C-alpha cells in the first residue's frame, strides 16, 4: 500500500482533498483505481484534471503497469485466510475465506446465509493464531437480519485455544449500517471506505465487510425485464466498488444472495443465484448453501480461482456453526 497522502498529488489542495475524502476517496489507491468520469463529478473538477490526477496516483501507488508473476506472488503473500472454525468448511475453501476477495453465499430462505455472516463477524475478531484476522467488521444489513443476541450466543459457544474477550468487545467492533434502498446501499460504499481508512492504522483495522443480502433491494425496485439493464449497470458498479475495497484494505467481503428457480431445468436442482453474470464474475468464490437431513446444511463450492468443486456438511446450533 502507498504511504502517500492524497494531498501529495499535484494540484490537490486542502479544498479538493476535503471533497475527495467526503466522496470516499481517502487513499492514493482509491483515486488510482477510480474512473475519471466519477472522479470528476465527485471532486467537482474537469475530466482532463481527473485523468491527470488518476495518472499521477497510479505512478505513486505503482498501479496500472505490467507485473511479473513473481511480483503477483509477492502480493499474494499478503492474503490471509479467515477460518470458519468448521474444519470441513475451511478445507472446502482452501483454508478459509480469502482476503482481497468477494465470497458469495447463496441459497434459499433458512439455508444458513445469515448464520454464516454472524459467525464470521465473530471469527474475524479472533487472533491470527486461531484463524481470525484481529480486525473490525462492517455489516451492511438490507433485510433487518443482524441480531446482537445471535452474536452473544456464538461468542459464548466459541471453542478456541485462546482467551475469549467479553461479548461487549465483539459487539463494539461490529459496525452495522441498515440500507433502506439500493441507492442507499450503494452510497454506503463511501462510508465503508471512510471508516476503513479511519481504522486502517489502529489495532482493529476493518478486515471483514458483510452485505446481507446483496440483491434484496435491487430485486424489489427493478421488477420486470424492462428495468433489467438499468439494474445490472448499477449492480456492476456496486460489485466493482466492493472489489476495490477488498483489495485496498486487504479485507474479506462476504455477500449473501437470494435464489430463483430456473423453469428450464428438468433434472437436478433448478435453483440459481440472482444477479446474473454480473455477480458471478465479480465473486471470486461462489458457495451454494442448502438444507439437508437432520437439520444439517451443505455448502457446495460452485466456483473458485484455485479450488476444486466440492461439498462440506455442517450444522447450525445455538452455539454457532459446528461440524456434524
GIMO-V286630 format. One record per backbone hydrogen bond with DSSP energy under -1.0 kcal/mol. NH is the residue of the N-H (numbers start at 0). CO is the residue of the C=O. Records with the same first field share a line. If there is no record, write none. Layout:
NH: CO  CO
This chain:
7: 4
8: 5
11: 8
16: 12
17: 13
18: 14
19: 15
20: 16
21: 17
22: 18
23: 20
24: 19
25: 23
30: 26
31: 27
32: 28
33: 30
38: 34
39: 35
40: 36
41: 37
42: 38
44: 39
49: 45
50: 46
51: 47
52: 48
53: 49
54: 50
55: 51
56: 52
57: 53
58: 54
59: 55
60: 56
62: 57
71: 67
72: 68
73: 69
74: 70
75: 71
77: 74
78: 75
81: 96
82: 130
89: 85
90: 86
91: 87
92: 88
93: 90
94: 89
96: 81
98: 79
99: 250
102: 252
103: 284
104: 254
105: 286
106: 256
110: 107
115: 111
116: 112
117: 113
118: 114
119: 115
120: 116
121: 117
122: 118
123: 119
124: 121
125: 122
129: 126
130: 127
131: 126
132: 123
133: 125
134: 123
135: 204
136: 172
137: 207
138: 174
139: 209
140: 176
141: 211
150: 146
151: 147
152: 148
153: 149
154: 150
155: 151
156: 152
157: 154
161: 159
168: 165
169: 165
170: 166
171: 167
173: 170
174: 136
176: 138
178: 140
184: 180
185: 181
186: 182
187: 183
188: 185
189: 186
191: 187
192: 188
193: 189
194: 190
195: 191
196: 192
197: 193
198: 194
201: 198
206: 135
207: 135
208: 251
209: 137
210: 253
211: 139
213: 255
218: 214
219: 215
220: 216
221: 217
226: 223
227: 224
230: 226
231: 227
232: 228
233: 229
234: 230
235: 231
236: 232
237: 233
238: 234
239: 235
240: 236
241: 237
242: 238
243: 239
244: 240
245: 241
246: 242
247: 243
248: 244
250: 245
251: 206
252: 100
253: 208
254: 102
255: 210
256: 104
259: 271
261: 269
264: 261
271: 259
273: 257
279: 275
280: 276
281: 277
282: 278
283: 101
284: 101
285: 302
286: 103
287: 299
288: 105
289: 297
291: 295
295: 292
296: 313
297: 289
298: 311
299: 287
300: 309
301: 285
302: 285
311: 298
313: 296
314: 321
316: 319
319: 316
321: 314
